[in-house]
Every structure is written in C-alpha cells, then in structure tokens.
C-alpha cells in the first residue's frame, strides 16, 4: 500500500526555485512593492488620479496616440499573456512582466495526471462541459487515493448540487456523505438523485445532509454516517473504526482551509483531496480560525498579511484573455462606466471621494447598452433621483472622457495590475501546501504520508486548477 504513482514531485514550483520558503520570500517581497496598485479600487480611477500609479514610461508606451495604427487591445492581450514580442516596450516593463511570470506557479496540467473518466450520461445530468471537465479527473484522483489508502467512505464538503458526490458514489462505488451548508443546494442534489433512481440505477450509498462541519463536531458527524451497504447481504453494516477521505471541488472562502484543518485534527480522516476556488471571502487575523495564512512560516515567522482586495485580485486569470477577448472588452467597458459614474457623482455632490457607493450587480446586457442607460440603472439601484444626472449630462461626460482616452487608461492600468494576480494566488496555494507539510512533520514516517500539489485541469477551461492531495 503506497502512493508512489502520484506525481514524482510533491510541489511544482517555478523553474528558478526548489525551496518553497525561498519562493514565498521572493514572491511576498516583490508583491510588497506594489501595495498601492494591489489595493486600489478601479471605481476611484478618476477621483484618485490612479493613472499615475504606473511609471510614466509605461503609460507612454502603452497608451496609443493618433499616429498609432496598431490594435491596442491586442497589445494588452499580449501584455496579459506575458508576450515579450513588443519591441517598443521599455525594459522596465519587460522586466516587470518577466518577474510576474517567474513568480507564478506553473498551471499547465501534468501529462498523465489529468485523466478523464467517462462519466455515465445519467450521472452527467445538470453538468456543464466545464463541470464535466473538472469532475472527471477530480473523481479519478479521489478514487485512486481512496483505493491506495483502503478507504471506502468519502465526505464531500461543500457538495453543492452533488455532481462530484454522485460520480464518486455511482461511478466509483464509494460510500459518500455529501455535506453542504445550504438547504437549497442539498434539495437540488436530492432532486438529481431522484432522476437517477427513476432510471433504475443501482442504489449507491450516497447521503446528502445540510450541516456546518467544524473540527469540534466532525467526529460526531462522521460516526453517525459510518455505515455502508453490504451489497452481497443487502444489509447496512456499521463501521465503528471507519476511515474517511475528505474532499472538495472548488470550495469557496475559508472552506478549503477548514478541510485542511479537519484532515490534520481528525484521527478519522486519513486523506484529503481539495481544489480551492475564489478567495474573496478568505478571512485573516485576528480570527483564530482564519483562512489565511495557515503555515507557521507565513503566519508566525513572516507575519505576512494580504488583505481582502488582494484576495479578490488573486482570482484574476490573465492567461485566459486571448481566449475570452469579448469578455475582456466587456469587462474594460464596465470598469470605465463605473469609474466615470463615480467621478460625475463626486462632481455633483452625490458621493464622497473616499466612500464610493456600492451599486451591486446590474444586468450586463440590458443596463450596459449605453452610458446614459447605465447611469439611470445605477441611480435607481442607489435610490438616487434619476434626474440627478440627465442623459444629456451623461453623454457630455462620456464624450469628454473618451476624447481623453480614459477608457484606454483604465484598461491599461487594469492589465498591468492583473499580472500580480497569479503571484498572489501562488502565495495562498503554497501557504496551504506548506501548512500541511508542517503539520505532518511530527507524525511517524510511513509510505503513505505526504502532501502533493499540482495543476489538474486545463487552466483555460478551469482557472482554479490546483489540486492538493494529502495522506497521513
């Protein structure tokens, strides 16, 4: 019984690094030089003169003038993709691009470790192509680790609609406890299960529950569900010493960090397979159970903190821009509209410079047909009289801003800033891997103990593609 056929390296660092501590030192030191750029809000672009946040020579090289005949948006896509082919860029900008690439974890999936299982058509019910792409290799890795550790029971934490849970139960014949904190999600998962049963699928040992799992109650919850169906005898067998694997596919916020803690603190859980998701809701100190940082190295020795704005930036994926050109252009326009509206509202005394109002989500198609339409929709959302900014005024401000290339300035600044996102995510991921290594270091040596992290999915299809596997 061993795990030797997992990737031959426990962690795949950028080419210039072999030690995760040195990598974290280099990444955090580089990032610290761009605090103002990282912690800015694009809403304040015009009111805070954020165009000056990047060096003058970068601004002059990237902002097109009337004599330029190139496609400036393609130039930005080149920049986001770390394409170094643009000769007119100053050396300092090229160096910035080069360093951001060198300080980001490699994200291309490893040959042989992105294995897709062919998910049965009935089990795929409700899955998008993206979800199929993720559930296939994820369920295969879980099944592999469970088999190697002789584990038959899996807790899928943050199970949502149960796509991964059903695949593990029906496709891989594992006993699955699917846990989610939302009753709506649990009910949705049960609805899909009913369709499988109507199709006379074999009755898998799959249970959906709504619960909030913590290190304090996890043993009680797992003990309650430590039972499986003996298919030969057709009876339920209680497993008093059942060992569990905890898993999660795209667990948001602190949920991934919680899984790591459950694995470390619970004697019942012997394996972990986790792919994290957005970091928007990661908590930091002073909370005892904060989601970041986790490792003693970053938390205690380096006393490193990132901040909520940086967490949001860590989710950005510039490598997708070339494949998502229309979405990229739309995003630039939305930033421009929001920043221009804030400028107008401050000019007219409808908002304060340092406290921009929160508009929330507007309808991307209906409310962005033109800037005056956007202004009306935003003012309505803010419960501000719509005639506070007339269509004529909105058009005039818009024309002036376009003439001054404010829209292009915003796109350029956003592109330069977004290159820092993969470094921030790399810091979060390496911290999680290091936390597990630190915690397992005091346990007796065995041929099943280890922590692995590698890119599992195609990064264009699924940008949050790093899987962490741990075994005691």
N, C-alpha and C positions, 0 to 999 in steps of 0.2 A: 504494500500500500504506500504510494508516494505521489508526489505532484510534479515529477520531473519533466512531464511533457507540457507544462505551462511554458511561457516564453523563457528563453535562456537568460534573460536579464530581469531583475526584479523591478527596475525602473529604467526608462529610456530618456536620459537627459539630453539636452542639446550637445552637439558634437564637441564643443570646447570644454565639456565638464564631465567628470567622473564621480565627484563627491557632491551629494545633494546639499550639504551645508554650504559649500563654497558657491554652488549655484544660487541658493537663496540669498546669500550675502551679496552677490553680484546683481541679482535682479532687484532686490529691495533698495540697494544703493543707487542704481540707475533710476528707478522709479521716483525716488525721493527728490530728484532734481526737477521733476515736472508736477509738483503738487498743485500749482495754480491751474495748469492745464487739465489735470485729472479731476479736480474738484469743482470745476466750472459748471454752470448750467447754461445751455445754449439759449434759453429764454432771455438771458441777460446780455446777449451778444452786443446789441447796440447801446444799451443803457450803461454797460460797464466797459465799453471800448475793448472787447475781447480780441479784436483783430490784432492787437499789439501783443498778444500772448505768445506769438511765434516770432522768430527773428525776422528782421526786415528783409534780409536777402532771400529767405524762404518765400515771403509774401510776394516779393517782386518776381521771383522765378515761377511761381505757381499761378499768379493772377494774370489772365490773358489781357492783352491790350488790343487796341483797334487794328493793329497791323498783323496780329496773330491769325493764322489760317488753320490751326490745328483743332482737333476735337478735344476741348478742355476736360470733358467728363471722362474720356478715355485716359487722359493723363492722370486723373485722380484714381481711376481703377488701377492703373499701373502702380501708383504710389501705394494704394492699399494692398496690392498683391506683392509688394516688395520687389517690383520690377525695376532693375537698376539701369535700364537701357536709355533713359532720357539724359542726354549729354548736357543739356542746359542747366540741370540742377546743380546747385553749389555743393562743394564737397561736404560741408557740414550737414546738409540734408541727407546726402547719400550715406554718411556715417550713421546718422540717426536711424535711417531705415535698416541699415545693416545690423545695428546693435539690437533693435527691436526684434528682428528675426532670430538672431543668435541667442536671445534670452527667452525664447518661447519654446515650450516642449514640442517635440515633433508630433504631428497629428495625423499623418498618413497611416492607415491600418496596416498591421503586420501581415505579410503573406502567411497563409495557413492558420491565422487566428481570427479571421472574420467569417468563419464557416457558417453558411446559412443552412438551417434545417428547412425542409419543405413543410411548411405549416399546412395542415389539413384545411380544406376550403371552409368547412363548417366552423372551425376554430378561428379562422380569419375574419369572421363576421364582425363588421364595425371597424376593422383596422384600415387605416390609410396605408398607402405604399410606404411612406416613411416609417410608420409603426411596424409594418411587416419587416422592413429592413433592419429595425432595431431588435425586435422580439426574437427573430431567428437566431442570430449569433449569441444574443444575451442568454436565451434559454439553453443553448448548446453549452455555453461555458458553465452555467449553473448545474446542468445535468452532469457534466464532466467532473466538476469539483465534488458534487454530492456523491457520485459513484466512487471516486477515489477515497473519500473520507467515510464511505459506508453510511452515509446519511440519507434517510428516506423522507424526512419532513422539512419543509421549507416555509418560512414566514416571509411573505411578500409585503413589505411595509410601504404604505402609500400606494396601494394596489390600483386605485382609481377604478376604471371600468373593467379591470380584471384581464386585460389582454395577455400579459405575461403569465399571470396565475393559471389561466385556462390552458395555455400552451404547456406549462410545466406539469399540470395535472393530467391532461388528456393526451398530450403528445409524448411526454417523457415519464409518465406514470409515477410521479412524485406525489406525496401527501402534502397538500398546500393549504396554509392558513393565509387568506388574503385580508389584510387589515388596512382600513382607511379611516381617517378622522371625519369624513363626510358621509352622512347617511344617504345623501343624494347619489354619491358615487357608488356606494355599496348596493343601493337599489338598482342602479343601472347595470352593475356587474351581474346581479342575480337575474335581471331580465335577459341578458345574453345567455346565461346558463340554461334558462328555461327553453330557449330555442334549440340548444344542443340536446337537451333531454327529449324534446319533441321529435328530434331526428333519430331517436333511439341510439344515441351514443352510449358506450359503456359508462356506467356510473363511477366517475372518478372520485377520489377522496379530496374534495375541494370545499372549503368553508369560507364564506365571506362574513366578516364582522366589522362593525363600526366601533372603534376604540382608540384611545390615546395611550400608546405604549411608552413606558418610561423605564429606566434602569431599576426603579423600585418595584414595578409591578410585572415586569416581563416574565419572571419565573412563574408567577401565578397564572398568567395568561397562557403560557406555553404548556404548563402542566394540565390545564383544563382541556387543551386540544391535542394532548399527546396520545393519540389513538389512531388506528388505521383500519382499513377494511381488509380482512383476510379473504382474498377472492376465492381461494380453494374451499374454505369452510363457510364462506358467506356470513361471517360474524365480525363484529367490531372488537379489536384487541387493544387494550390499554397498555401503553408503553411507559412504564414508570421512569425509566432512565433514557428516554428518547433524546437523541442528539439532533440539533437543528442547524440549518443554514439560514441566515437572514439575507435578504436581497432587496434591491430597489432599483427600478429603472426610471431615471430622470426624477429623482426625489428632490423637491424644491427646498429652498431655505435651509433651515437647521436640520431637516430630516436626515440628510446624508450623514451629518456629524453625529446625530443621535444613533444611527445604525452602527457607526464605528464604536461608539461608547458601549452600546449593547453587546457587541461582539467581544469587547475587551472585558466587560464587567460580569457577563453571564457565563456560568460554568456550563450551561445547557447549550449555548450557541458556540459551535466549533468552527464555523466557516462563514465567510462574508463575500458577497458579490454585489458591488454597488457601482452605478453610473449616476453621477450627480447631474443637477440641472441648473437653472438660473440661481444667481447668488443675491438677488435683490433683497431678500429678507434674511440674509445671514446676520446674526447678532454678534456683537463683540462685547468686550468687557464693559461694565462691571458684572455682567451676568455670570453666575457660576457655571451654567450650562451653555455658555455662548458657543456659537457655531464656528467662530474663527477668532484668533488662531487656536489650533489644537495642540501642536507639538510643543514640548518644553523648550525646544531650541528657539522657535519664533516668539512664543508667548512669554517665557521667563528670561532666557538669556538675551534675546534681541529686543524684547518688549515692543515688538512690532505691531502696529495697528494700521488698518487700511481705510476704514470709513465707508459709509453707505454709498456715496457717489462712486467710489472706486469699485465697489461690489457690482454696481449696475454696469459700469464700463467693462468689467471682466467678462460680461456675457456677449460682447460685440465680437463679430467674426468677419474681419476684413477679407479673408480669403474667399468668401462667398460672393463678393461684389461682382466679379466678372460673370458669374452665372445668374446673378439676380440684379441685372442692370436696371430694369424698370422699377423694381422695389427700391433700389438705391436712389434713383432720381426722385421718386415719390417721397422718400424719407427726407431728402435735402429740402424739398419744397415745403414739407410740413414744418421743419425747423425754421425755415425762413418766415413762414406765415406767423408762427408763434412768437418769434423774436421781434418781428415788426409790430405785431399787435401790442406787445409789452411796451415797446418804445412809444407808440401812439398813446396808450393808456397813461403812461407816466407824463407825457407832454400835456395831456388834457386833465391831469389831476385825478384820474380814475384808479391809479395804482401807485404804490410806493416803489422807489428804486430798488430797495433791498428786500422787498417782500412781494414777489410776483404772485398773482392769484393762481390757484390751481384750477385749471379748466377741466381736466379729465379727458376721457376718450370721446372724440367726435366721430361721426360716420365718415370713413375715409373717402367714400365716393361722393355722397350727397353734399357734405359740408365743405369739400375742398374743390368744388368746381371753379371757384374764383376767389380772390382775396376778399371782396365785399361780402360774398356769401359766407365765407369762413368767419369774418368779423361778426356778422349777425348771429350765427350759430353759437359762437363763443360768448358773446354778450348775454344771450339768452340763458346759456348754461350758468353764467356767473350772476344771473338775476340783476343785470345792469340794463337800464333802458336802452333799447336798440338804437334810438335816435341820438345816443351819446356820441356815436361815431357814424356819420352818414355814409352812404355808398360813395358819394362824390369825394368825401374826405379820404376814405379808404383807398379809392382809386389814385388820388393825388399822392398820398404817401407811398403807395406801391410803385408808382411810376418813378418817383424820385429815388427810391431805394434800388430799383432795378438799374437805373441810369448810373448809380454809384457802385454797381456790382456787389451790393450787399449779399445778394443770394449766392454769388460765387465765393465771396469771402467766407460765408458760413460753411459752405460745402468743403472748402479747403481746410479751414480750421478743424472741422469735424473729422476729416480724413486723417490729418496729422495726429489728432488726439486718439483716434480709434486704433492706431497701431500699438498703443500701450495696452489695449485690452487683453491680448493673448498673454502678455507678461504677467498681468495681474491674475489671470486665471491660472497660469502656471505656478504662481506662488501659492494660491489656495490649494491646488491639487497636490503639490509637493509637500505642503504642510500636512495634509491628510495622510499621505503615504508615510511621512516621517513619524507622525504620531503613532501609527500602528507599529512601526519598527521599534520605536522607543518602548512602547508598552509590552511588546512581545520579547524584548531583550532579556528580561529577567526570568522567563519561563525556560524549563529544561529543553535542551536541544532535541529535536526529533526530525524525522524525514518528512513530516507533514507541516512543519512550522515555516511560515514565510509570508511575505507581502509582495504582491506584484501589481504593477500599474502599466497599462499600455493602451494605445488607441484601438478601439474595437470596431467602430463604424466608419463609414466613409464620411469625412469631415464636411463635405459639401451637402450631402443629404441630411446629416445629423451632426451639427457642430459640437454639441456636448457629447463627445465620443470616447472619453477616457473611462475605462473600467478599472476598478480596484478590486483585487481578489486577495483575501487574507485567510489564513488557516492556522489553527493552534497545533 
